[in-house]
Amino acid sequence: MEKSLEAKPTTKGKKVSYAKWGVIFIIPFFVAYLVFTLYPQILTIFYSFTEYRMVGTEFKGPTFVGMENYVSLFSPNDNGEIMILKCLWNTIIMWVMGAVIQLVVSLLLALFFTSTRLNLKATGFFKSVFYMPNLIMATAFALLFYGIFNTVGPINQILQAFGWTNQNIDFITGNEWSARSLVATMNFLMWFGNTTILLMAGIMGIDESLFESARVDGASSTRVFFDITLPLLKPILVYVAITSMIGGLQMYDVPSVLSKGRGQPNNTTKTLVMLLNDYLSGNRNYGFAGAVAVVLFIITAIFSVMVFRSISRKEN
């Protein structure tokens, strides 16, 4: 490989360097990263320390105010609530409710479809079926659930038809846990197929001779799972857990569409990104929005390190 990248003499005696083409081909990526990712991130951090908002039809600022935005962000409002902490709590609850079930169901399905004892046929068909919900836009999914579970939707009609209730039940705005459960259910349905495929790929990458040796030694299926499958599947589990956590902290479209952007009932389904959007599209306070974005970045980094260390920790 090293020889192929060395400069080679041409018919005219000149040398042609092939190594430089690798650098040339990756330049567009770095240019795009600097312009569309790194520069906006630096600008967001800068705005978080300034007063930069729209007053009427004109912009005020940016004027440097130090940590004032962060202090105001973590100060109680008129109702005695620290909204960013409440939105963080809402986000974590709805993510955990969907992610735990998603990981368990996906792992069971992956074990089921990769079992050499069962030797199931048409696994490619089932992979496609599992992945199909992931192709549906989250907004479309949320609108579908809104139509099914609203007060005049088919779920209420079925419950009344069977005589289980005499009045319409407000699943979306009437109870915080029913609303959170709907958000968690939608996130589970959209992403369990993708997680299942990743775990199936991880299990299929394990050397089959390890399982055969364990069966010859008389190991049970439970022992094989905990002593062979699960330890060798840790890299995939770490990846799935961290990406799921990052996606959960950035949850926006499903709860926003389901609650019409209000986080009903009583802001119990409002997430961190919904709060960020309130400052961007509501009162146009870009300084506060930048502070929320920085806090979200720090929380995501901390949680990612915690998840990585807790899952990939080596046992004595």
VOLO-234500 format. One line per field, with one value per residue: residue number from 0; chain; residue in one letter; x, y, z of N, C-alpha, C in turn. Coordinates in steps of 0.2 Angstrom, whole numbers. Each point is the difference from the previous one (the first is absolute). Example, Ala and Ser with C-alpha at 12.3 -4.5 7.8 and 13.67 -1.06 7.14 Angstrom:
2
num: (0, 1)
cadena: (A, A)
residuo: (A, S)
n_c1: (66, -2)
n_c2: (-28, 5)
n_c3: (39, -4)
ca_c1: (-4, 4)
ca_c2: (6, 6)
ca_c3: (0, 1)
c_c1: (4, -4)
c_c2: (6, 5)
c_c3: (0, 3)
//
This chain:
316
num: (0, 1, 2, 3, 4, 5, 6, 7, 8, 9, 10, 11, 12, 13, 14, 15, 16, 17, 18, 19, 20, 21, 22, 23, 24, 25, 26, 27, 28, 29, 30, 31, 32, 33, 34, 35, 36, 37, 38, 39, 40, 41, 42, 43, 44, 45, 46, 47, 48, 49, 50, 51, 52, 53, 54, 55, 56, 57, 58, 59, 60, 61, 62, 63, 64, 65, 66, 67, 68, 69, 70, 71, 72, 73, 74, 75, 76, 77, 78, 79, 80, 81, 82, 83, 84, 85, 86, 87, 88, 89, 90, 91, 92, 93, 94, 95, 96, 97, 98, 99, 100, 101, 102, 103, 104, 105, 106, 107, 108, 109, 110, 111, 112, 113, 114, 115, 116, 117, 118, 119, 120, 121, 122, 123, 124, 125, 126, 127, 128, 129, 130, 131, 132, 133, 134, 135, 136, 137, 138, 139, 140, 141, 142, 143, 144, 145, 146, 147, 148, 149, 150, 151, 152, 153, 154, 155, 156, 157, 158, 159, 160, 161, 162, 163, 164, 165, 166, 167, 168, 169, 170, 171, 172, 173, 174, 175, 176, 177, 178, 179, 180, 181, 182, 183, 184, 185, 186, 187, 188, 189, 190, 191, 192, 193, 194, 195, 196, 197, 198, 199, 200, 201, 202, 203, 204, 205, 206, 207, 208, 209, 210, 211, 212, 213, 214, 215, 216, 217, 218, 219, 220, 221, 222, 223, 224, 225, 226, 227, 228, 229, 230, 231, 232, 233, 234, 235, 236, 237, 238, 239, 240, 241, 242, 243, 244, 245, 246, 247, 248, 249, 250, 251, 252, 253, 254, 255, 256, 257, 258, 259, 260, 261, 262, 263, 264, 265, 266, 267, 268, 269, 270, 271, 272, 273, 274, 275, 276, 277, 278, 279, 280, 281, 282, 283, 284, 285, 286, 287, 288, 289, 290, 291, 292, 293, 294, 295, 296, 297, 298, 299, 300, 301, 302, 303, 304, 305, 306, 307, 308, 309, 310, 311, 312, 313, 314, 315)
cadena: (A, A, A, A, A, A, A, A, A, A, A, A, A, A, A, A, A, A, A, A, A, A, A, A, A, A, A, A, A, A, A, A, A, A, A, A, A, A, A, A, A, A, A, A, A, A, A, A, A, A, A, A, A, A, A, A, A, A, A, A, A, A, A, A, A, A, A, A, A, A, A, A, A, A, A, A, A, A, A, A, A, A, A, A, A, A, A, A, A, A, A, A, A, A, A, A, A, A, A, A, A, A, A, A, A, A, A, A, A, A, A, A, A, A, A, A, A, A, A, A, A, A, A, A, A, A, A, A, A, A, A, A, A, A, A, A, A, A, A, A, A, A, A, A, A, A, A, A, A, A, A, A, A, A, A, A, A, A, A, A, A, A, A, A, A, A, A, A, A, A, A, A, A, A, A, A, A, A, A, A, A, A, A, A, A, A, A, A, A, A, A, A, A, A, A, A, A, A, A, A, A, A, A, A, A, A, A, A, A, A, A, A, A, A, A, A, A, A, A, A, A, A, A, A, A, A, A, A, A, A, A, A, A, A, A, A, A, A, A, A, A, A, A, A, A, A, A, A, A, A, A, A, A, A, A, A, A, A, A, A, A, A, A, A, A, A, A, A, A, A, A, A, A, A, A, A, A, A, A, A, A, A, A, A, A, A, A, A, A, A, A, A, A, A, A, A, A, A, A, A, A, A, A, A, A, A, A, A, A, A, A, A, A, A, A, A)
residuo: (M, E, K, S, L, E, A, K, P, T, T, K, G, K, K, V, S, Y, A, K, W, G, V, I, F, I, I, P, F, F, V, A, Y, L, V, F, T, L, Y, P, Q, I, L, T, I, F, Y, S, F, T, E, Y, R, M, V, G, T, E, F, K, G, P, T, F, V, G, M, E, N, Y, V, S, L, F, S, P, N, D, N, G, E, I, M, I, L, K, C, L, W, N, T, I, I, M, W, V, M, G, A, V, I, Q, L, V, V, S, L, L, L, A, L, F, F, T, S, T, R, L, N, L, K, A, T, G, F, F, K, S, V, F, Y, M, P, N, L, I, M, A, T, A, F, A, L, L, F, Y, G, I, F, N, T, V, G, P, I, N, Q, I, L, Q, A, F, G, W, T, N, Q, N, I, D, F, I, T, G, N, E, W, S, A, R, S, L, V, A, T, M, N, F, L, M, W, F, G, N, T, T, I, L, L, M, A, G, I, M, G, I, D, E, S, L, F, E, S, A, R, V, D, G, A, S, S, T, R, V, F, F, D, I, T, L, P, L, L, K, P, I, L, V, Y, V, A, I, T, S, M, I, G, G, L, Q, M, Y, D, V, P, S, V, L, S, K, G, R, G, Q, P, N, N, T, T, K, T, L, V, M, L, L, N, D, Y, L, S, G, N, R, N, Y, G, F, A, G, A, V, A, V, V, L, F, I, I, T, A, I, F, S, V, M, V, F, R, S, I, S, R, K, E, N)
n_c1: (4, 6, 1, -6, 1, 5, 4, -3, 6, -1, -3, -2, 0, -6, 0, -5, -2, -1, 5, 1, -2, 3, 5, 1, -1, 4, 3, -5, 2, 7, -1, -4, 5, 5, -3, -2, 5, 6, 0, -6, 4, 5, -4, -2, 6, 2, -5, 1, 6, -5, -2, -3, -5, -6, 0, -6, 2, 4, 7, 1, 5, 5, -2, 6, -2, 6, 0, -2, 1, 5, 2, -2, 4, 4, -3, -4, -5, -6, 0, 6, 0, 5, -2, 7, 0, -6, 3, 6, -4, -4, 6, 3, -6, -1, 6, 1, -6, 2, 5, -3, -6, 2, 5, -5, -5, 5, 3, -6, -2, 6, -1, -6, 2, 4, -5, 6, -3, -2, 6, -2, -5, 1, 6, 2, -6, 1, 6, -2, -4, 5, 4, -6, -2, 6, -3, -4, -1, 4, -1, 1, 5, 2, 0, 3, 4, 1, -1, 4, 4, -3, -3, 0, 6, 2, 5, -2, -1, 6, 3, -4, 2, 5, -2, 6, -3, -3, 6, 1, 5, 2, 3, -1, -5, -4, 5, 4, -2, -6, 1, 4, -5, -5, 3, 0, -6, -1, 4, -3, -6, 2, 2, -5, -3, 2, -2, -5, 0, 1, -4, -4, 2, 0, -6, -2, 3, -3, 5, -3, 6, 0, -5, 3, 6, -4, -3, 6, 2, -6, 3, -4, -6, -2, 4, -2, -6, 1, 2, -4, -7, -2, 5, -1, -6, 4, 5, -4, 0, 6, 1, -4, 3, 6, -1, -3, 5, 5, -3, 0, 6, 0, -4, -3, 0, 1, 3, 3, 0, 1, 4, 1, 6, -6, 2, -6, -3, 0, 2, -4, -2, 1, 4, 6, -1, -5, 4, 5, -4, -2, 6, 0, -5, 0, 4, 2, 1, 5, 0, -6, -2, 5, -2, -6, 2, 4, -5, -4, 5, 0, -6, 0, 5, -3, -7, 3, 4, -5, -4, 5, 1, -6, -1, 5, -2, 7, -3, 1)
n_c2: (-6, 0, -5, -1, 3, -4, 5, 0, -2, 5, -1, 6, -5, 3, 2, -5, 4, -6, 1, 5, -5, -4, 4, 0, -7, 1, 5, -2, -6, 2, 2, -5, -4, 4, -1, -6, -2, 1, 4, -4, -5, 3, 2, -7, -2, 4, -2, -6, 3, 1, 6, -5, 5, -1, 7, -2, 5, 2, -1, -2, 3, -5, 0, 0, -5, -4, -2, 6, -2, -3, 5, 3, -4, 1, 5, 0, -2, 3, -6, 3, 0, -5, 3, 2, 0, 3, 4, 0, 1, 4, 3, 0, 2, 4, 2, -1, 3, 3, 2, 0, 1, 5, 1, -1, 4, 5, -1, -1, 5, 3, -2, 2, 6, 0, -3, -4, -1, 6, 3, 6, 0, 3, -1, 0, -4, -4, 0, -1, -5, -2, 1, -2, -1, -2, -2, 0, 5, 3, 6, -4, -3, 6, 2, -6, 1, 6, -3, -5, 4, 4, 5, 1, -2, -5, 2, 6, -1, -3, 4, 4, -3, -2, 6, 1, 5, 5, 2, 5, -4, 5, -4, 5, 3, -5, -4, 2, -5, 1, 7, 0, -4, 4, 5, -3, -2, 7, 2, -4, 1, 6, -2, -4, 2, 6, 0, -3, 4, 5, -1, -1, 6, 3, -3, 1, 5, -3, -2, -4, -1, 6, 1, -3, 3, 5, -1, -2, 6, 1, 5, 3, 1, 0, -5, -3, 2, -2, -6, 0, 0, 1, -4, -5, 1, 0, -1, -4, -3, 2, -2, -5, -1, 2, -3, -5, 0, 1, -5, -3, 3, -2, -4, 1, -3, -6, 2, 3, -5, -5, 5, 0, -3, -2, -6, -1, -1, 6, 0, -6, 2, 5, -1, -2, -4, -2, 0, -3, -3, 0, -1, -5, -4, 0, 1, -4, -3, 2, 5, 0, 0, 5, 3, 0, 2, 5, 2, 0, 3, 3, 0, 1, 5, 3, 0, 3, 4, 2, 0, 3, 3, 1, 1, 4, 1, -1, -6, 0)
n_c3: (0, 4, -4, 0, 6, -1, -1, -6, -3, -4, -6, 3, 5, 0, 7, 1, 5, 2, 5, -5, -4, 5, 0, -7, 0, 5, -5, -4, 3, 1, -7, -2, 3, -3, -6, 0, 3, -1, -6, -1, 1, -3, -5, 0, 2, -5, -4, 3, -1, -5, 0, -3, -1, -2, -1, 0, -4, 6, -1, 6, -1, 1, 6, 2, 3, -2, 7, -2, -6, 2, 3, -5, -4, 5, -2, 6, -3, -2, -3, 1, -7, 0, -5, 0, 7, -1, -5, 4, 6, -3, -3, 6, 3, -5, 1, 6, 0, -5, 2, 6, -1, -3, 5, 4, -3, -2, 6, 2, -4, 2, 6, -1, -3, 4, 3, 1, 6, 0, -3, 2, -4, -6, 4, -6, -1, 6, -2, -6, 3, 4, -6, -3, 6, 0, -6, 5, -2, 5, -4, -5, 3, 2, -7, -2, 5, -2, -6, 2, 4, -4, 2, -6, 2, -4, 4, 1, -6, 0, 4, -3, -6, 3, 1, -2, -4, 4, 1, -4, -2, 3, -4, -4, 2, 1, -2, 5, 4, -1, 1, 6, 1, -2, 3, 6, -1, -2, 5, 4, -3, 0, 6, 2, -6, 0, 6, -2, -6, 4, 4, -5, -3, 6, 1, -6, 3, 4, 2, -4, -1, 2, -4, -6, 1, 0, -6, -2, 4, -3, -2, 5, -3, 6, 2, -6, 1, 7, -2, -6, -1, 6, 2, -5, 3, 4, -4, -3, 6, 1, -6, 1, 6, -3, -5, 4, 5, -5, -3, 6, 1, -6, 4, -6, -6, 3, 6, -4, -4, 4, 3, -7, 2, 4, -1, -3, 6, 1, -7, 0, -7, 3, -5, 1, -5, 3, 6, -3, -3, 6, 1, -4, 0, 6, 5, -4, 6, -5, 5, 2, -6, 0, 6, -2, -6, 3, 3, -5, -3, 6, 0, -7, 1, 6, -2, -6, 4, 3, -6, -4, 6, 1, -6, -2, 6, 1, 0, 7)
ca_c1: (-4, 4, 4, -5, -1, 6, 1, 2, 2, -4, 4, 4, 5, -3, -3, -7, -1, -7, -2, -3, -7, -4, -1, -5, -7, -3, -1, -7, -4, 2, -3, -7, -1, 2, -5, -7, 0, 5, -2, -6, 1, 4, -4, -5, 3, 1, -7, -2, 2, -2, -7, -1, -7, -4, -5, -4, 3, 7, 4, 3, 7, 2, 4, 3, -3, 3, -4, -7, -5, 0, -4, -8, -2, 0, -4, -7, -5, -5, -3, 5, 3, 6, -3, 4, 1, -6, 0, 5, -3, -5, 3, 3, -5, -3, 5, 0, -6, 0, 7, 1, -4, 3, 6, -2, -3, 4, 4, -4, -1, 6, 2, -5, 1, 7, 1, 1, -4, -7, 1, -6, 0, -2, 2, 0, -6, -1, 4, -4, -6, 2, 3, -4, -2, 5, 0, -6, 2, -2, -6, -6, -1, -3, -7, -4, -2, -5, -6, -3, -1, -3, -7, -5, 3, -2, 1, -6, -6, 0, -1, -7, -4, 1, -3, 6, 0, -6, 2, 6, 7, 5, 6, 5, 1, -3, 5, 7, 3, -3, 3, 7, 0, -1, 7, 5, -2, 2, 7, 1, -2, 4, 7, 2, 2, 7, 4, 0, 5, 7, 1, 0, 7, 5, 0, 2, 7, 3, 3, -5, 4, -1, -6, 0, 4, -4, -5, 3, 1, -6, -3, -7, -1, 1, 7, 3, -2, 3, 7, 3, -3, 0, 7, 3, -5, 1, 1, -7, -4, 3, -1, -7, -2, 2, -4, -6, 0, 1, -6, -5, 1, -2, -7, -4, -5, -6, -4, -2, -6, -5, -3, -1, 5, -1, 2, -6, -4, 3, 7, 3, 3, 5, 7, 5, 1, -7, 1, 4, -4, -4, 4, 2, -6, -5, 2, 7, 6, 5, 5, -3, 1, 6, 1, -3, 4, 6, -2, -1, 6, 4, -4, 1, 6, 1, -3, 3, 6, -3, -2, 6, 4, -4, -1, 6, 4, 3, 0, 6)
ca_c2: (6, 6, 0, 2, 8, 4, 3, -4, 3, 0, -1, 6, 1, 3, -4, 2, -2, -2, 1, 6, 0, -2, 7, 4, -3, 1, 7, 2, -2, 4, 7, 0, 0, 6, 6, -2, -3, 3, 7, 1, -2, 5, 5, -1, 1, 7, 3, -2, 5, 7, 1, 1, -2, 4, 4, 2, -3, 1, -4, 3, -4, -3, 4, -5, 0, -5, -6, 2, -4, -6, 1, 1, -6, -5, 3, -2, 5, 2, -6, -4, -6, 2, -3, -4, -6, -4, -3, -5, -6, -3, -4, -7, -5, -2, -4, -6, -4, -3, -3, -7, -5, -1, -4, -7, -4, -1, -5, -6, -2, -2, -6, -5, -1, -2, -7, -5, -6, 1, 0, 3, 2, 6, 5, 7, 3, 3, 6, 5, 2, 3, 7, 4, 6, 5, 4, 4, 7, 0, 4, -4, -5, 3, 2, -6, -2, 5, -1, -6, 0, 6, -1, -2, -5, -7, -4, 2, -3, -7, 0, 2, -5, -6, 2, 1, 6, 3, 7, 0, 1, 4, -3, 4, 6, -1, -4, 1, -7, -2, 4, -3, -7, 1, 2, -6, -5, 1, 0, -7, -3, 3, -1, -6, -4, 2, -3, -8, -2, 1, -6, -6, 0, -1, -7, -4, 1, -4, -7, -5, -5, 1, -2, -7, -3, 1, -5, -6, -1, -1, 7, 1, 6, 6, 1, 2, 7, 5, -1, 0, 5, 6, 4, 2, 4, 7, 6, 2, 2, 6, 5, 1, 4, 7, 3, 1, 5, 6, 2, 1, 6, 5, -1, 6, -1, -4, 4, 7, -1, -3, 5, 6, 5, 2, -4, -2, 4, 4, 0, -6, -3, 5, -2, 6, 3, 4, 6, 4, 2, 5, 7, 2, 2, 3, 7, 1, 1, -5, -1, -5, -6, -3, -3, -7, -5, -2, -5, -6, -3, -2, -6, -6, -3, -3, -6, -5, -3, -5, -6, -4, -3, -5, -6, -3, -1, -7, -4, -4)
ca_c3: (0, 0, -6, -5, 1, -1, -7, -5, -6, -6, -6, -2, 5, 5, 5, 1, 7, 1, 7, 1, -2, 6, 4, -4, 0, 7, 1, 0, 6, 5, -1, 2, 8, 3, -2, 2, 7, 5, 1, 3, 7, 4, 0, 5, 6, 1, 1, 7, 5, -2, -1, -8, -1, -4, 4, -6, -7, -1, 4, 5, 1, 6, 5, 5, 6, 4, 2, 2, -3, 4, 7, -1, -2, 6, 6, 0, -4, 4, 3, 4, -4, -5, -6, -3, 4, -1, -6, 0, 3, -5, -5, 2, 2, -6, -4, 4, -1, -6, -1, 4, -4, -7, 0, 2, -5, -5, 2, -1, -7, -3, 2, -3, -7, -1, 3, -5, 1, -4, -7, -3, -7, -2, 4, -4, 0, 6, 0, -4, 3, 6, -1, -4, 4, 0, -6, 1, 3, 7, 1, -2, 6, 6, -2, 0, 7, 2, -3, 3, 7, 2, 4, -5, -5, 1, 6, 4, -3, 1, 7, 1, -3, 5, 6, 5, 2, -2, -3, -4, 4, -3, 1, -2, 4, 6, 5, -2, -1, -7, -5, -1, -2, -8, -3, 0, -5, -7, -1, -1, -6, -5, 0, 2, -6, -1, 6, -1, -5, 2, 5, -4, -3, 5, 2, -6, -1, 5, -3, 1, 4, 7, 2, 0, 6, 7, 0, 1, 7, 4, 2, -2, -4, 4, 1, -6, -1, 5, 1, -6, -5, 3, 0, -7, -3, 4, -5, -3, 5, 1, -6, 0, 5, 0, -6, 2, 5, -3, -4, 5, 3, -6, -2, -1, -5, 2, 5, -3, -4, 4, 4, -3, 2, 6, 5, 5, 5, 5, -1, 2, -6, -4, 0, -1, -7, 0, 4, -4, -5, 3, 0, -7, -4, 4, 1, -4, 4, -2, 6, 4, -4, 0, 7, 0, -4, 4, 6, -3, -3, 6, 3, -4, 1, 6, -1, -4, 4, 6, -3, -2, 5, 3, -4, -2, 6, 0, 6, 3)
c_c1: (4, 4, -5, -1, 7, 0, 3, 2, -4, 5, 5, 5, -2, -4, -7, -2, -8, -3, -4, -7, -5, -2, -5, -7, -3, -1, -7, -3, 2, -2, -7, -1, 2, -6, -7, 0, 4, -2, -6, 0, 4, -5, -6, 3, 1, -7, -2, 2, -2, -7, -2, -7, -3, -5, -4, 2, 7, 3, 3, 7, 3, 4, 2, -3, 2, -5, -8, -5, 0, -3, -7, -3, -2, -4, -7, -4, -5, -4, 5, 3, 6, -1, 5, 1, -7, 0, 5, -3, -5, 3, 3, -5, -3, 5, 1, -5, 0, 7, 1, -4, 3, 6, -2, -3, 4, 5, -3, -1, 6, 2, -4, 1, 7, 2, 1, -4, -7, 1, -6, 1, -2, 1, 1, -6, -2, 4, -3, -6, 2, 2, -5, -3, 6, 0, -6, 2, -4, -6, -6, -2, -4, -8, -5, -2, -4, -7, -3, -2, -3, -7, -5, 3, -2, 1, -5, -6, -1, -1, -7, -4, 0, -3, 5, 0, -6, 2, 7, 6, 5, 7, 6, 1, -3, 4, 7, 4, -3, 4, 7, 0, 0, 7, 5, -2, 1, 8, 2, -1, 4, 8, 2, 3, 8, 4, 0, 5, 7, 2, 1, 7, 5, 0, 3, 8, 4, 2, -5, 4, -1, -7, 0, 4, -4, -6, 3, 2, -6, -3, -7, 0, 1, 7, 4, -1, 4, 8, 4, -3, 0, 7, 2, -4, 1, 1, -6, -5, 2, -3, -8, -3, 2, -4, -7, -1, 0, -7, -6, 1, -2, -7, -4, -6, -6, -4, -2, -6, -6, -3, -1, 5, 0, 3, -5, 1, 5, 8, 4, 3, 5, 7, 5, 0, -7, 1, 5, -4, -5, 4, 2, -6, -5, 2, 7, 5, 5, 6, -2, 0, 7, 2, -3, 4, 6, -1, -2, 6, 4, -4, 1, 7, 1, -3, 3, 6, -3, -2, 5, 4, -4, -1, 7, 5, 2, -1, 6, 0)
c_c2: (6, 1, 3, 7, 4, 3, -5, 4, -1, -1, 6, 1, 4, -5, 3, -3, -1, 1, 7, 0, -2, 7, 4, -2, 2, 7, 2, -1, 5, 7, 0, 0, 6, 6, -2, -3, 4, 7, 2, -2, 6, 6, 0, 1, 7, 4, -1, 5, 7, 1, 2, -3, 5, 4, 4, -3, 1, -5, 4, -4, -2, 4, -5, 1, -5, -6, 2, -5, -7, 1, 1, -7, -5, 4, -2, 5, 2, -5, -4, -6, 3, -4, -5, -7, -4, -3, -5, -6, -3, -4, -6, -5, -3, -5, -6, -5, -3, -4, -7, -5, -1, -5, -7, -4, -1, -5, -7, -2, -1, -7, -6, -1, -2, -7, -5, -6, 1, 0, 3, 2, 7, 6, 7, 3, 4, 6, 6, 3, 4, 7, 4, 6, 6, 4, 5, 7, 0, 4, -4, -5, 4, 2, -6, -2, 6, -1, -6, 1, 7, -2, -3, -6, -7, -3, 2, -3, -8, -1, 1, -6, -6, 2, 1, 7, 4, 7, 0, 1, 4, -3, 5, 6, -1, -3, 0, -7, -3, 3, -3, -7, 0, 2, -6, -5, 1, 0, -8, -3, 3, -3, -8, -5, 1, -3, -7, -2, 1, -6, -7, 0, -2, -8, -4, 1, -4, -7, -5, -6, 1, -3, -8, -3, 1, -6, -7, -1, 0, 7, 1, 7, 6, 1, 2, 8, 5, -1, 1, 6, 7, 4, 2, 5, 8, 6, 2, 3, 7, 5, 1, 4, 7, 3, 1, 6, 7, 2, 1, 7, 6, -1, 6, -1, -3, 3, 7, -1, -2, 5, 7, 6, 3, -4, -2, -7, 4, -1, -6, -4, 5, -2, 6, 3, 4, 7, 4, 3, 6, 7, 2, 3, 4, 8, 2, 2, -4, -1, -6, -7, -3, -3, -7, -5, -2, -5, -7, -4, -2, -6, -6, -3, -4, -7, -6, -3, -5, -6, -4, -3, -5, -7, -4, -1, -8, -3, -3, -7)
c_c3: (0, -6, -5, 1, -2, -7, -5, -6, -6, -6, -1, 6, 6, 5, 1, 7, 0, 7, 1, -2, 6, 4, -4, 1, 7, 2, 0, 7, 5, -1, 2, 8, 3, -1, 3, 7, 5, 1, 3, 8, 4, 0, 6, 7, 1, 2, 7, 5, -2, 1, -7, -1, -4, 4, -6, -6, -1, 5, 5, 2, -6, 5, 5, 7, 5, 1, 1, -3, 3, 7, -1, -2, 6, 6, -1, -4, 5, 4, 5, -3, -3, -6, -4, 3, -1, -7, -1, 3, -5, -5, 2, 1, -7, -4, 4, -1, -7, -1, 3, -4, -7, 1, 2, -6, -6, 1, 0, -7, -4, 2, -3, -8, -2, 3, -5, 2, -3, -7, -4, -7, -1, 5, -3, 0, 6, 2, -3, 4, 6, -1, -3, 5, 0, -6, 0, 3, 7, 0, -3, 5, 5, -2, 0, 7, 3, -3, 4, 7, 2, 3, -5, -4, 1, 6, 5, -3, 2, 8, 2, -3, 5, 7, 6, 3, -3, -3, -3, 5, -3, 1, -1, 5, 7, 6, -3, -2, -7, -6, -1, -2, -8, -3, 0, -4, -7, -1, 0, -6, -6, 0, 2, -6, -1, 5, -1, -5, 2, 5, -4, -3, 5, 2, -6, -1, 6, -3, 2, 4, 8, 3, 0, 6, 7, 0, 1, 7, 4, 2, -2, -4, 4, 1, -6, -1, 4, -1, -7, -4, 3, 1, -6, -4, 3, -5, -3, 5, 2, -5, 0, 6, 0, -6, 2, 5, -4, -4, 5, 3, -5, -2, -1, -4, 3, 6, -3, -4, 4, 5, -3, 2, 7, 6, 5, 2, 4, 0, 2, -5, -3, 1, 0, -7, -1, 3, -5, -6, 2, 0, -7, -4, 4, 2, -3, 4, -1, 5, 4, -4, -1, 6, 0, -4, 3, 6, -3, -2, 6, 3, -4, 0, 6, 0, -4, 3, 5, -3, -2, 5, 4, -4, -2, 6, 0, 7, 2, -2)
//
